[in-house]
Amino acid sequence: MLIKQFVTQLPELTLWLDLPVAEGMKRANKRSAADRFEQQATEFFTWVHTGFSQLASEYPERIQRIDASGSTDDVSARIWQTVIDRFDIK
């Protein structure tokens, strides 16, 4: 894995906020003017999404998929529940 050339220790938990590409692009466009990254073609974001999906499948203990659809409160609740479950916080 390429990242291991630059990072000596990977995090215990990586949260992947997963959203269909089209919905993510629509949200980004509502937020502000597109920056250089957000101006990429849909194919680029599909490629990135596929990469995250593959990594999450390969490292399910470390990379947790969070459904990023819904309201900010919904997504926030999912994030906190994942953290609580992962670190056995009571």
N, CA, C and O of each residue as an XYZ file, in Angstrom:
360
protein
N       0.849     -1.167      0.000
C       0.000      0.000      0.000
C       0.897      1.232      0.000
O       1.822      1.335      0.806
N       0.623      2.151     -0.893
C       1.445      3.350     -1.086
C       1.561      4.199      0.177
O       2.625      4.754      0.451
N       0.497      4.306      0.937
C       0.515      5.172      2.117
C       1.579      4.737      3.127
O       2.109      5.573      3.858
N       1.893      3.460      3.177
C       2.884      2.965      4.137
C       4.282      3.514      3.866
O       5.149      3.447      4.737
N       4.510      4.049      2.683
C       5.799      4.683      2.376
C       5.925      6.021      3.097
O       7.037      6.497      3.324
N       4.807      6.629      3.457
C       4.814      7.964      4.041
C       4.353      7.998      5.496
O       4.723      8.906      6.241
N       3.554      7.025      5.903
C       2.982      6.999      7.247
C       3.459      5.735      7.943
O       3.253      4.624      7.455
N       4.097      5.920      9.085
C       4.633      4.751      9.786
C       3.578      4.013     10.594
O       3.697      2.807     10.812
N       2.548      4.720     11.039
C       1.484      4.067     11.797
C       0.129      4.569     11.303
O      -0.138      5.771     11.315
N      -0.713      3.652     10.875
C      -2.040      4.021     10.399
C      -2.964      4.240     11.595
O      -2.740      3.663     12.659
N      -3.987      5.056     11.436
C      -4.917      5.301     12.552
C      -5.695      4.038     12.909
O      -5.869      3.141     12.084
N      -6.155      3.990     14.147
C      -6.977      2.856     14.576
C      -8.319      2.845     13.868
O      -8.893      1.786     13.613
N      -8.808      4.026     13.555
C     -10.123      4.135     12.939
C     -10.118      5.236     11.886
O      -9.684      6.359     12.141
N     -10.604      4.895     10.712
C     -10.817      5.861      9.647
C     -12.296      5.827      9.315
O     -12.854      4.763      9.048
N     -12.929      6.985      9.332
C     -14.350      7.070      8.997
C     -14.496      7.521      7.556
O     -14.021      8.590      7.175
N     -15.152      6.701      6.766
C     -15.407      7.014      5.364
C     -16.856      7.473      5.262
O     -17.774      6.669      5.426
N     -17.068      8.747      4.997
C     -18.409      9.289      4.831
C     -18.842      9.016      3.394
O     -18.462      9.729      2.465
N     -19.636      7.979      3.238
C     -20.003      7.470      1.922
C     -21.307      8.082      1.441
O     -22.313      8.103      2.150
N     -21.254      8.576      0.223
C     -22.403      9.197     -0.416
C     -22.292      8.906     -1.903
O     -21.188      8.941     -2.445
N     -23.402      8.619     -2.585
C     -23.315      8.447     -4.029
C     -22.654      9.673     -4.667
O     -22.867     10.804     -4.230
N     -21.866      9.435     -5.686
C     -21.087     10.502     -6.319
C     -21.959     11.680     -6.739
O     -21.617     12.829     -6.460
N     -23.066     11.415     -7.395
C     -23.924     12.506     -7.881
C     -24.447     13.346     -6.720
O     -24.491     14.573     -6.811
N     -24.839     12.698     -5.642
C     -25.351     13.440     -4.483
C     -24.236     14.259     -3.822
O     -24.461     15.393     -3.399
N     -23.058     13.691     -3.737
C     -21.926     14.426     -3.180
C     -21.580     15.651     -4.000
O     -21.284     16.709     -3.446
N     -21.616     15.518     -5.311
C     -21.326     16.651     -6.184
C     -22.402     17.732     -6.040
O     -22.099     18.925     -6.048
N     -23.659     17.301     -5.908
C     -24.751     18.258     -5.738
C     -24.577     19.028     -4.423
O     -24.773     20.243     -4.389
N     -24.214     18.340     -3.356
C     -23.980     19.005     -2.072
C     -22.817     19.985     -2.167
O     -22.900     21.104     -1.660
N     -21.749     19.572     -2.808
C     -20.578     20.443     -2.926
C     -20.913     21.703     -3.709
O     -20.438     22.787     -3.370
N     -21.717     21.576     -4.740
C     -22.093     22.736     -5.551
C     -22.986     23.710     -4.793
O     -22.949     24.913     -5.052
N     -23.788     23.203     -3.861
C     -24.636     24.069     -3.048
C     -23.812     24.837     -2.015
O     -24.155     25.958     -1.640
N     -22.743     24.231     -1.570
C     -21.939     24.764     -0.467
C     -21.206     26.042     -0.859
O     -21.238     27.027     -0.122
N     -20.558     26.033     -1.993
C     -19.769     27.188     -2.415
C     -19.332     26.981     -3.864
O     -19.650     25.969     -4.489
N     -18.606     27.952     -4.376
C     -18.053     27.803     -5.725
C     -17.085     26.621     -5.721
O     -16.343     26.408     -4.762
N     -17.110     25.873     -6.793
C     -16.251     24.686     -6.887
C     -14.781     25.080     -6.874
O     -14.360     25.986     -7.592
N     -14.010     24.385     -6.047
C     -12.566     24.609     -6.044
C     -11.922     23.689     -7.083
O     -12.619     22.972     -7.802
N     -10.620     23.713     -7.156
C      -9.904     22.927     -8.172
C     -10.245     21.437     -8.065
O     -10.438     20.765     -9.078
N     -10.317     20.937     -6.853
C     -10.632     19.531     -6.629
C     -12.057     19.211     -7.069
O     -12.298     18.212     -7.748
N     -12.990     20.060     -6.680
C     -14.394     19.813     -6.992
C     -14.732     19.997     -8.470
O     -15.818     19.617     -8.906
N     -13.821     20.571     -9.239
C     -14.047     20.763    -10.663
C     -13.697     19.521    -11.490
O     -13.859     19.519    -12.711
N     -13.227     18.489    -10.838
C     -12.884     17.264    -11.555
C     -14.139     16.641    -12.163
O     -15.255     16.902    -11.713
N     -13.946     15.827    -13.174
C     -15.057     15.147    -13.847
C     -15.652     14.071    -12.940
O     -15.000     13.586    -12.015
N     -16.892     13.713    -13.225
C     -17.601     12.682    -12.461
C     -16.798     11.383    -12.418
O     -16.798     10.691    -11.400
N     -16.125     11.051    -13.499
C     -15.349      9.809    -13.558
C     -14.275      9.779    -12.470
O     -14.005      8.729    -11.888
N     -13.668     10.928    -12.202
C     -12.649     11.002    -11.149
C     -13.255     10.637     -9.802
O     -12.675      9.841     -9.064
N     -14.412     11.203     -9.467
C     -15.037     10.937     -8.183
C     -15.539      9.501     -8.087
O     -15.536      8.909     -7.008
N     -15.967      8.947     -9.208
C     -16.357      7.528     -9.228
C     -15.146      6.657     -8.944
O     -15.246      5.681     -8.201
N     -14.018      6.992     -9.519
C     -12.765      6.259     -9.293
C     -12.362      6.347     -7.821
O     -11.973      5.342     -7.227
N     -12.450      7.538     -7.227
C     -12.111      7.724     -5.813
C     -13.064      6.917     -4.934
O     -12.630      6.251     -3.994
N     -14.348      6.976     -5.234
C     -15.349      6.233     -4.463
C     -15.062      4.729     -4.512
O     -15.129      4.040     -3.495
N     -14.748      4.243     -5.692
C     -14.413      2.818     -5.848
C     -13.188      2.459     -5.017
O     -13.144      1.398     -4.395
N     -12.207      3.331     -5.006
C     -10.997      3.094     -4.211
C     -11.289      3.013     -2.732
O     -10.782      2.123     -2.050
N     -12.104      3.931     -2.220
C     -12.463      3.888     -0.799
C     -13.250      2.627     -0.488
O     -13.045      2.008      0.555
N     -14.141      2.246     -1.376
C     -14.927      1.035     -1.176
C     -14.031     -0.199     -1.090
O     -14.235     -1.060     -0.234
N     -13.047     -0.283     -1.970
C     -12.115     -1.410     -1.951
C     -11.297     -1.426     -0.663
O     -11.111     -2.480     -0.054
N     -10.808     -0.255     -0.248
C     -10.028     -0.185      0.994
C     -10.868     -0.585      2.201
O     -10.395     -1.301      3.084
N     -12.109     -0.123      2.237
C     -12.989     -0.477      3.352
C     -13.246     -1.984      3.386
O     -13.379     -2.564      4.464
N     -13.316     -2.614      2.226
C     -13.491     -4.071      2.174
C     -12.234     -4.810      2.631
O     -12.319     -5.848      3.288
N     -11.086     -4.273      2.283
C      -9.817     -4.901      2.663
C      -9.470     -4.708      4.137
O      -8.820     -5.564      4.736
N      -9.896     -3.595      4.724
C      -9.537     -3.262      6.103
C     -10.782     -2.904      6.912
O     -10.911     -1.773      7.381
N     -11.703     -3.860      7.078
C     -12.978     -3.542      7.742
C     -12.836     -3.156      9.213
O     -13.693     -2.448      9.742
N     -11.796     -3.596      9.871
C     -11.606     -3.226     11.280
C     -11.165     -1.773     11.417
O     -11.490     -1.113     12.404
N     -10.434     -1.282     10.439
C      -9.881      0.068     10.526
C     -10.747      1.094      9.808
O     -10.905      2.210     10.303
N     -11.306      0.750      8.666
C     -12.065      1.713      7.875
C     -13.554      1.395      8.005
O     -14.023      0.342      7.574
N     -14.274      2.326      8.604
C     -15.705      2.150      8.815
C     -16.479      3.056      7.857
O     -16.247      4.263      7.794
N     -17.388      2.453      7.127
C     -18.241      3.211      6.206
C     -19.381      3.838      6.996
O     -20.076      3.163      7.756
N     -19.559      5.130      6.805
C     -20.668      5.856      7.411
C     -21.585      6.318      6.279
O     -21.137      6.981      5.343
N     -22.854      5.971      6.366
C     -23.824      6.444      5.382
C     -23.963      7.950      5.572
O     -24.449      8.399      6.611
N     -23.545      8.731      4.586
C     -23.563     10.192      4.695
C     -24.824     10.812      4.109
O     -24.898     12.031      3.949
N     -25.817      9.984      3.787
C     -27.069     10.548      3.297
C     -27.896     11.029      4.485
O     -27.699     10.583      5.615
N     -28.805     11.926      4.219
C     -29.647     12.457      5.282
C     -29.133     13.784      5.800
O     -28.254     14.412      5.211
N     -29.707     14.192      6.919
C     -29.370     15.496      7.496
C     -28.018     15.450      8.213
O     -27.454     14.385      8.463
N     -27.531     16.627      8.525
C     -26.288     16.731      9.289
C     -26.434     16.009     10.619
O     -25.516     15.314     11.054
N     -27.580     16.169     11.266
C     -27.812     15.494     12.551
C     -27.812     13.973     12.400
O     -27.283     13.261     13.253
N     -28.405     13.477     11.315
C     -28.421     12.026     11.067
C     -27.002     11.493     10.905
O     -26.633     10.487     11.511
N     -26.222     12.169     10.093
C     -24.852     11.718      9.829
C     -24.018     11.824     11.102
O     -23.234     10.926     11.407
N     -24.182     12.905     11.838
C     -23.459     13.079     13.094
C     -23.775     11.943     14.073
O     -22.876     11.417     14.729
N     -25.029     11.575     14.165
C     -25.421     10.475     15.057
C     -24.767      9.168     14.627
O     -24.323      8.389     15.470
N     -24.706      8.925     13.327
C     -24.057      7.697     12.829
C     -22.563      7.695     13.162
O     -21.999      6.672     13.552
N     -21.942      8.854     12.998
C     -20.505      8.960     13.308
C     -20.270      8.655     14.781
O     -19.437      7.815     15.120
N     -21.007      9.340     15.658
C     -20.798      9.129     17.085
C     -21.098      7.693     17.498
O     -20.398      7.139     18.346
N     -22.119      7.085     16.918
C     -22.427      5.696     17.273
C     -21.297      4.766     16.851
O     -20.961      3.832     17.578
N     -20.715      5.009     15.701
C     -19.587      4.200     15.237
C     -18.398      4.340     16.179
O     -17.759      3.345     16.521
N     -18.097      5.559     16.599
C     -16.976      5.794     17.519
C     -17.248      5.129     18.871
O     -16.369      4.478     19.434
N     -18.458      5.293     19.382
C     -18.828      4.685     20.668
C     -18.692      3.170     20.590
O     -18.123      2.548     21.488
N     -19.210      2.578     19.526
C     -19.119      1.117     19.373
C     -17.669      0.659     19.218
O     -17.259     -0.325     19.834
N     -16.910      1.356     18.414
C     -15.522      0.944     18.117
C     -14.629      0.988     19.345
O     -13.794      0.106     19.545
N     -14.805      2.023     20.172
C     -13.938      2.200     21.330
C     -14.620      1.811     22.640
O     -14.117      2.097     23.727
N     -15.775      1.153     22.517
C     -16.510      0.639     23.667
C     -16.697      1.721     24.730
O     -16.409      1.514     25.909
N     -17.181      2.870     24.290
C     -17.432      3.993     25.188
C     -18.825      3.810     25.777
O     -19.787      3.512     25.070
N     -18.904      3.991     27.062
C     -20.197      3.817     27.744
C     -20.739      5.114     28.238
O     -21.817      5.146     28.833
